[in-house]
Amino acid sequence: MRNLGRAITPTINNVLEELDADIPVLACHQHFLADIGKDLLDPSHSELRALFRRSKIRPKLQSLIRDYGRKIDRNIVQAREAVVMWQTLAQKGHRLPCGLDGLAVVRAIAQWTLDYPADNSGLDFPYDRPYLALYDRCVIAVRAVDAFLRIPPSDRIVIKGLERLRRILTPVDCEVPFRQITVKLRRRASLFDELRNTLRLVINESKNETEREIHEINGQLNTFTQSLMERRSKRGPDRDSREAIDLILAHFDRHGGNLQGHAIALPQSAGGGIRLVDRTNNLIENLFKDIKHGERRRSGRKNLGQDLNDLPAEALLVRNLEHADYVSIVCGSIDRLAGSVCATGSGREKKEVTRRAPD
């Protein structure tokens, strides 16, 4: 099981040629999906991020929140209660209150707009598109402010607060680049989500899949690639859609041969049957992450390059001591582990074990 790195792929191929062995090499579905997602969505998402930075919408919203927070000052508790009370109202028009309560509502709208990370699932880009979530919240906030200004409150200070918030959000509503980029990003995100659902990688956790499920995923993957080819051949899709489809198909051409074969038939000498292999290498990478976390806690160093180089390769096998069947095969019991190491290890290995024992 490998990722899609430019270094690891030819390295594994060279090892197989040297061994002259028929060993199946599988590509991690999670890395495959993430690699397509970054190539597919990153240009548009980065462009959207640059637009938000140039328009300085977030800093201006933060400035508005600070200014109105100072005005509310010691009345913040009453202002929060007023906002909650106002949200429960069911009257037609939902008119804003006057005074500090009205400013608190305006401030709450700005805070809600900046709380766009709450719309994300926590899986990071490309599974989450944070700046697209920010755009959506800005559009909703603009529509709400426009509605409140159509039936303005009687307090002129609250009206000025709404107008200030409207001016901050105006670029999202009026500038053409925002709309063009978001339309393009949504179109590409739809293709990515379709592939994600086909691979059934909706959550970032491994699960025990059956042989039938694996065959179903392989069949759906073939159907998905065929549908992309059919969509590509039609005249309907615009240029960007064709480029997005070509990008996905290029990844399938490059790695498609390594995406299937997770149901491996065991030889009769080993008892026969089928061994199912995980479609991702998340468990291996999480193990490496845990090892780095342990080394960082042990040494207190941020850069672990030297520590990992000095760490013997056998250290990865220590985790297997948590499994009784592994302990039984290696030494019989944990009490006999030290004797087994001294009996089987070379002189250099004995010194290494002795030197690292205090750690």
N, C-alpha and C positions, 0 to 999 in steps of 0.2 A: 504494500500500500504506500503510495507516494503522493506528494503534492505536485503542483504544476510548475515548479521552479525551472528556470532555464539551465541551472547547474545540475540538479538532481536527476533530470530525465536522461541526458546522455550518459551520466555516470552509471546509472543502473543498467542501461543498455550495454555499456562496455563490460560491466561485471558479468552479465548473462552470456555475452560472447566468450569471455574468458572461461567461464564455467562450462559452456557448451551444454546447458541444461534447459529443459523445458519448464521454466518456472513462471507462473502467471504473474503479471505486474498489473496492478489495479490503480486507477487514479481516484483520489478522494473526491467524493461528490460535493462535499462542503467547499473544498478549495476550488473545484471546478465552477460551482455556482458563484462563489465570491469573486473569482477572477473575471467571469463574464459580467457580473454586476458592476464592478469597478470600471471596466472598459466601456460598458454601455452607458452608465449613469454619471460617472465622474466629470466628464467635460461640461455637461449641462448644469450639474449641481455646483461645480466650482464657479461657473459663470453666474449662477444665481447668488452664490455667496458673495462674489465680487460686487454685484449690484447692490446688495444690502449694505456692504461696507462703504461703497461710494455714497450712497444716500444717507448713511449714518442714522438709520432708523432706530436701531437698538440703543445707541448712546443717547439719542434725543428722548426716547421713551424712559430711559433710566433717569435722565435729568428731570423730566416731568414728574416722575414718581417721587424723587427727592424733594423737589420744590413743594409739591402739595403735601408731602409728609411733614415738612417743616411748618406749613400753614396749619395743618391739623394738630400737630405737636402733642400736647397733653390730652387732647380730646380723642386720641386714637381709639380707645376702647369703645367710646360711644359711637364713633364713626363706623367702626366695624359692625357694631350691632345695627346701625342704621342701614348699612349695605345689605346685611342679611335680611333685614325686615323688608327692604325695598325689593329684593329678589323674590320674596314670597308673594308680592302683590299680583293680583290677576286682573287689574283694571285695564281697560282698553287704552292703548297708547303708551303705557308704561312710562309715564312722565317722570323726569328726574326731580329729586327733592331740591330744596334751596339750601343756601349756606354751606357750612362745612360738610354736611351730609352729601350734598350734590358733588362737591369736590372729591369726597371719598369714593363715590361711585365712578367718577371719571378716572381716578387713580386706580381703582380696581380693574377697570377695563384695560388700562395700560399694563398692569401687572399680569392679567390673564394673557394678554398678547405675548408678553415675554416668557410666559411659562410654557412655551411650545414644546420643550423636551418631554412634557408629560404625555404627549401624543405618540411618543416613540415606544418601541417594545423593549429597548435596552440591548438590542443585538448590534447596534452600530451600523455604519454605512457598509454596504449598500442596502441592507435589509431595512434600515431606517433612513429616511431622507429629511434631516432636521430642518434644512432651509425651505423645503417645500411645505413642511408643517408650519413654519413661521409665516410663510406667504399666505397659507390658508387662514391662519388666525388673524393676520392683518386685514384680509378681505372681509372676514366676518366682523371685525371691529369697525371697519369703515362703514359697512352697512348699518350697524347698530348706531353709530354716531350720526349718520345721515337721518336715521329714523328719529332720534332724539332731537335733532335740530329742526325737523319739520313741525314738531310740537314742542317748542323750546320752553325751558323752565322760566319762571318769572324772575329769577335771580340773574343779573347780568354777569356776575363773577363766574357762575357755573357755565353760562353760555360761552364766555371767553375760554374756559377750560376745555369745553367740547371743541371749539374752533381750533385751539392749539393742538389738541390731539388729532383733529382732522388734517391739519397742515402737515403734521409729522407723517401720517399714513398716506398722504396724497400720492407720492411716487408709485406706490404699489398699485394704486387704483387707476392712475392716469398714464404712466409711462408704458409705451409699447413693449420695450425689451422685457419687462417683467412678465407680461402675458405671453409673449412668444416663447420665452425660455421655459416657463412652467407648462405650457401646452406640449412642448417637445419632451420635457422631462416626464410628464405623466404618460405620454405615449410609450416611451421606452421603459418606464417602470412597469407598465402593464405587461409588456413582453417578459420582463424579468420575473414578475410575480407568477406569470403563467408557467414559466420554466420551473420556478421554485415549487409550485404546487404539483407539477408533473414529477419532480424528483422526491416529493413528499418530505421536504426539509423545512417544514413550517416552524418547527421549534429547534433550538440549538442543543438538543440532547439526543443521545443514542437510545435506541429501543431494540428489543429482541424481535427481529423480523423473521417471518417464515419464508420458506422457499417459494411458496405461492406468491407472496407479496413481492418478492424480488423479481420474479418473472413478470408480474403485472407491471411493475415500475419500468422494466426493460421494454415491455410492449408499448406502454404509454410514451416512453421516451422516443421510440421509433416513430410512433404516430405523430408526436409533436414536431420532430424534424421534418417529416413528410409534409405536414401542414404548413410549416415555414416555407418550404420550397414552393408549395402551391401558391401561397400568398405572395411570394417574391416574384413569381412568373406573371402575375396579373398586372394590369396597367393601373389599377386603382391606387396602390400605395404610393405615397409621395417619396421624394428622394431620401429624406431622413429615415423613413420607415424601412426602405430598401437597404440603406446602409446599416441600420440596426439589425435587420435579419441576416445580412451578410456577415456581420460580426459574430453573431451567435453560431451560424453555420460554420464559420471558419474555426471556431473553438471545437465544434463537433468533429470536423475533419482532422484536427490536430490531436484530439484526445479521445475521440469516440471509441476507438478500439480498446481503450483501457477502462471504460466505464461499465463494462459488463463482464460477468464471469465470477460473481461472488458466491455462487453455489458450486463448490469444488468437490468432485467425486474422489473419494479416498480409495487407494488400491486395496485389493482383496487381502494382501499380506498385512494390512493395518486394520482389517476388520470390515472394510467396505463402508458403504453409506455415503452421506453427503456432509461436508463441513461448510457451514455458512460463514462468510467473512463480512465484517462490518463494512458498510459503504463509505465510512469516513474514518480518518485517523485521529479523531478528536480525543479518544482515550489515550493514545500515545502522546499526543501533544499536551494534554492535561497532566500526564505523568511528568513530562519534562518541565512544565510550568511549576508543579509542586516541588520538584527537585531544586529548581532555581530559587523558589520561595524559601525552602529550608536552608540553602546555602547562604542566602542573603540574611536570614535571621541569625545564622551561626557566625558569619564573618562581619556583618554590619556594613558591607561594601555594596555600593551601587553597581559598579562594574565587576562582573563575575567572570570575565574572560580567563584570567589566570587560575581562578578557583576551579572552573570547569575543566580546564586543561590538566590540572593536577589530579582531578578526581578520577580514580580508576574506572574502567568500563564496567567492572563487576559490581560497582555500587548500584547500578540500575536493577540488579537481580535481588537486592536486599528486600525490595517490596514483596517479592514472591514468598518470603518467609511468613507472611500473613496467611498463607494458604496451607492447610494441613497436608494435602496430597503432595505438594512440592517439598515440604519439609520431610515427609516420609520417604520420598525417593532419594533426596540428597543425603540426609544423615540419620533418618529414623525419628529423631526428636530434637527439639531446641537444645536440650541439655547436652547433646552429643555434637552440637554444631562446631564448637571451638576445636574439639579433637579432630573432626573431619577436615577442617581447614588446615590444621598443622600437618596432618598426615598426607594430604594430597598436594599442598602448595609447595612451590619451589622455595629455595632459600631467600630469594629476592622478595617473593610474595609474603613470606613470614615476617621479614623486616618491615615491609609496607604495612601489614596488619598491625604489628606492634607499634610502629610510629604513629599511626592514626587512631590507635585505640582510645587515647584520652578524649578525642573529639566525639 
